[in-house]
Amino acid sequence: MFFFTRLYKINDIPPSVYWDEASIGYNAYSIAQTGKDEWGDFLPIHFRAFGEFKLPVYIYSVVPFIQLFGLNEFSVRIPAVLFSLGSLILTFSLAKRLSGNENVGLFGAFLLSISPWFFIFSRIGFEVTAGLMFYLLGIVLFLKAENKGKFTLFSIISFILSAYSYNSFRIISPLTILVLIIFEYGNLKEVLRKQKVYFLTSIILLFLAAIPILRLYVLDAGIARFQTVGEMSTLTNVNNYLSHFDPNFLFFHGDNNLRHQQAGFGQLYFPELALIIMGLVYIFRSKLKYRWMPLLIILISPIPAAITKESPHALRSLSMVPFIHIISAMGVFYLTQFFRQKILISLTLVFVFLIFFVNYYINFITIYPKESAGWWQFNYKKIFTDSKLQSENENKIYVSERQGQPYIFALFYLKYNPEKFREEVQRNSVDMWGFSTVKNFSRFEFGDYD
């Protein structure tokens, strides 16, 4: 079911790549062709795009698929499917570990696989999918580190990869490591005493990984991204944070951005509210060592979104989703304790949630493509896949920038030679935020045209 629902019409739904997907795809294409990004930087750690900086993990993961299948929607989106599958497997492992019960792991993974919060991201070229998988892997490996220092090292490497996948994890991962240290403090002391080399190596890697990040935000123009999307009012930050727990966002209307959610759907199915409540009761009554961990990580997760202007923000707070479903799965386990027919109750719940998912999926296939076309900048796809552009006509083509960054769609859909582009491109001057746009290349002129 997972692969079918993610791969069916993956090239056509959503109807176009949006500008970030186009940028990811074209820079991966440029790396595959020349070893350089669109700006001519050789194998960069941070990719300049529209004057901001994209992180490397997802872009480099796209490169082999472009080499195999060419530059297209499938090559850009298939890594997200695979990273999301990894997140499902890790959610199962983590839920089983936290609860001590395999059935909780199975139900947690099932709920995540059909989650309306998770679904769209799991079939589109969002960098967050790589960040989430490595983040969950870091937690799983850390919890395996009892008397095995190498797992601590591998865990830190995973957290570093998450921080180099998506910006939110540059805040969430360090906070999560602190939470894990609190829970595993006794075991870590023993590992530190016996296997110091792993801890020293982990600290050195963290230090080395922090250098490019500090350089980006302190010395380079990377701070422009935060200045553009950031929100500095404390009261607003608090309201933004709390908005992620608003029932209207969670269960009724969801994220207003149609790239993040379908209109008319909450981030979670309404029946899950009952399971979450039962899961919280189970946590309060349980004596399990890790019972508070899912709740603590959920409370950490909205922080990156809270300090930005757009809230609630389903994309930037995605790390809370697996843990919401783990708590729901604990609620299922708690509920079944009151019935003799435990399997029947579980199967009934599976059936109910599948009905909700089928409705969601049918809407996604039939209504969402037309409803969301503008959000996916579909007009640029129509322009740059027009057969007339393949002619030898030398007339200038003027393209409006009204929907944002049309040049990257031209590069993506025309599979434009990266070296030729770098020779021809003329850019507009950098604005006050450090952002720049392409003025022209070849016969294309971009500007504020009506």
Buried (B, 14 or more C-beta within 10 A) or exposed (E): EBEEBBBEEBBEBBBBBBBBBBBBBBBBBBBBBBEBBBBBBEEBBBBBBBBBBBBBBBBBBBBEBBBEEEBBBBBBBBBBBBBBBBBBBBBBBBBBBBBEBEBBBBBBBBBBBBBBBBBBBBBBBBBBBBBBBBBBBBBBBBBBBBEBBBBBBBBBBBBBBBBBBBBBBBBBBBBBBEBBEEBBEEBBEEBBEEBEEBBEBBEEBBEEBBEBBEEBBEEBBBBBBBEBBEBEEEEBBEBBBEBBEBEEBBBBBBBEEBBBBBEEBBBBBEBBBEBBBBBBBBBEEBEBEBBBBBBBBBBBBBBBBBBBEBBBBBBBBBBBBBBBBBBBBBBBBBBBEEEEEBEEBBEEBBEEBBEBBEEBBEBBBEEBBEBBBEBBBBBBBEBBEEEEBEEEEEEEBEBBBEBEBBBBBBBBBBBBBBEEBBEBBEBBEEEEBBBBBBBBBBEBBBBEEE
